[in-house]
Amino acid sequence: MNNKKAGSGDLFKTVLGSAGLTLLGLWFLRRPLLNRWHDFFLQTIMTEPYDENLWEFVSASTRTGLQKIVETNLRAHHGKIIQRPFGSPWRSPGTEDLIFNLAQLAKLPVEGSVPVDTKVTLGPRAKRPLQISMPIIVSGMAYGLALSEKTKVALARGAALAGTASNTGEGPMLPSERRAARFLIVQYTRNGLNHQPEILKQADMIEIQLGQAAIGGLGHRTEYNELPPLGRRLIGLKPGQAVVTYARMPGMNNPRKDLPRLVTRLRHLSDGVPVGVKIGAGNDLERDLEILLEADVDFIAIDGAGAASKGSPPIIQDDFGVPTVYAVNRAAAYLKKQGVKKRVSLIAGGGLVTPGDFLKVLALGADAVYIGTIALFALTHTQVLKALPWEPPVDVVFATGRYQNRLDVEKAAQNLANFLRACNTEIMEGVRALGKKAVRQVNKTDLAALNPVTARELGIPLASRPCL
């Protein structure tokens, strides 16, 4: 037996030694080998006709775009609507076309020692307004229909640590999410979820979800086997039963008559928390806002083009809806014209990522901003490495993801809180740089545009021209 062991050990050493010598040889020969391969490859590219040349793919993909080629192949393979979990890759006209002023002499900046007020009151005329420490809110992302319980709890806890609110989304409200949240916005959904009085009474704000930018007002369904067991139980599904989100809110056949009654009922049920409506921003925006004001809402949440949603058709993500900056500008102008800007709060979302994005949208007239995709990136931070490189990052946060059970909730919540605090601190610096002391003082006069179209449409000066 000892001889066998010795023999096995000698064989292992021999194999290991041979492998080492081989690698050592390749190391010394690397330059000649790489040079030969390099020359062969480039000579082939430079001499073969295009119908045989691999460079044809580079040429075609440059013209068409890798994104479109990949999605063409996905459609060809599966024969159904493809799903992008994190929204459209195309950037609609947005905040990058805007710059802020710099207060220096004509306007003096504010010293760093001077505190900047970033607190926001949503639904100020409600019996129980929602007061948060910053103008950044975690938007509605659904448990079960999209995210895992751990992810929802981490979002709620991270927002709570930062002193702001999170939103249930169109999934069922989790008891663990309610316990983790300091301020929880409950969505009253088109699929019948969160309609129960015992849930609505736990809300700090109620958002009637009539649509969103990434899916408009389309109806959609989530199959029984696409939901986690807890989600099925909370929703009360029978085996094989799907969750159906209707295009219209059930029972709302005439919005001008039915919506005011719903708002009044929810306000009474919740003992006076702010009650509002979320919509995607379309070109009928002012007509939609007119109906919402007739319903006597406390706040309006508008979703501009650039928003994301699991399961929404790419055609809606790419080709529908008004870009966020235009939508906010139009909505704020309409509310001001109607004389309700100070009593009806405006929340805006859709493709907002950086503190600069947030402050520009606030300057255009929003009272607070919603963030979704970027909140998930902040929350997962290095925990995406649990899925990468073999699986996509969504597997860490989705309810059906392979790695969703490995999410460390405490670390995730702290990462999100750090991100929110950092963004709010940067916003404070931006406010000081404008020579102001409160985020609510920032407005359109602090902005300039980098192109004539943006300047004209938003009613702000063009940065290339003197402002005298």
Secondary structure, DSSP 8 states (H G I E B T S, - for coil): -HHHHHHHHHHHHHHHHHHHHHHHHHHHHHHHHHHHHHHHHHHHHHHS-TTT-THHHHHHHHHH-HHHHHHHHHHHHH-S----TT--SS--S-GGGEEE---SSSS----TTS--B--EEESTTSSS-EEESSSEEE-B--BTTTB-HHHHHHHHHHHHHHT-EEE-TTS---HHHHHH-SEEEEEE-TTSTT-SHHHHTT-SEEEEE--BTTTBT--EEE-GGGS-HHHHHHHT--TT--EEE-SS-TT-SSHHHHHHHHHHHHHHHTTS--EEEEEE--TTHHHHHHHHHHTT-SEEEEE-BT---TT--HHHHHHSS-BHHHHHHHHHHHHHHTT-TTTSEEEEESS--SHHHHHHHHHTT-SEEEE-HHHHHHHHGGGGGGTTTTS-GGGGTBTT-TTGGG--HHHHHHHHHHHHHHHHHHHHHHHHHTT-SBGGG--GGGEEESSHHHHHHHT--BTTS---
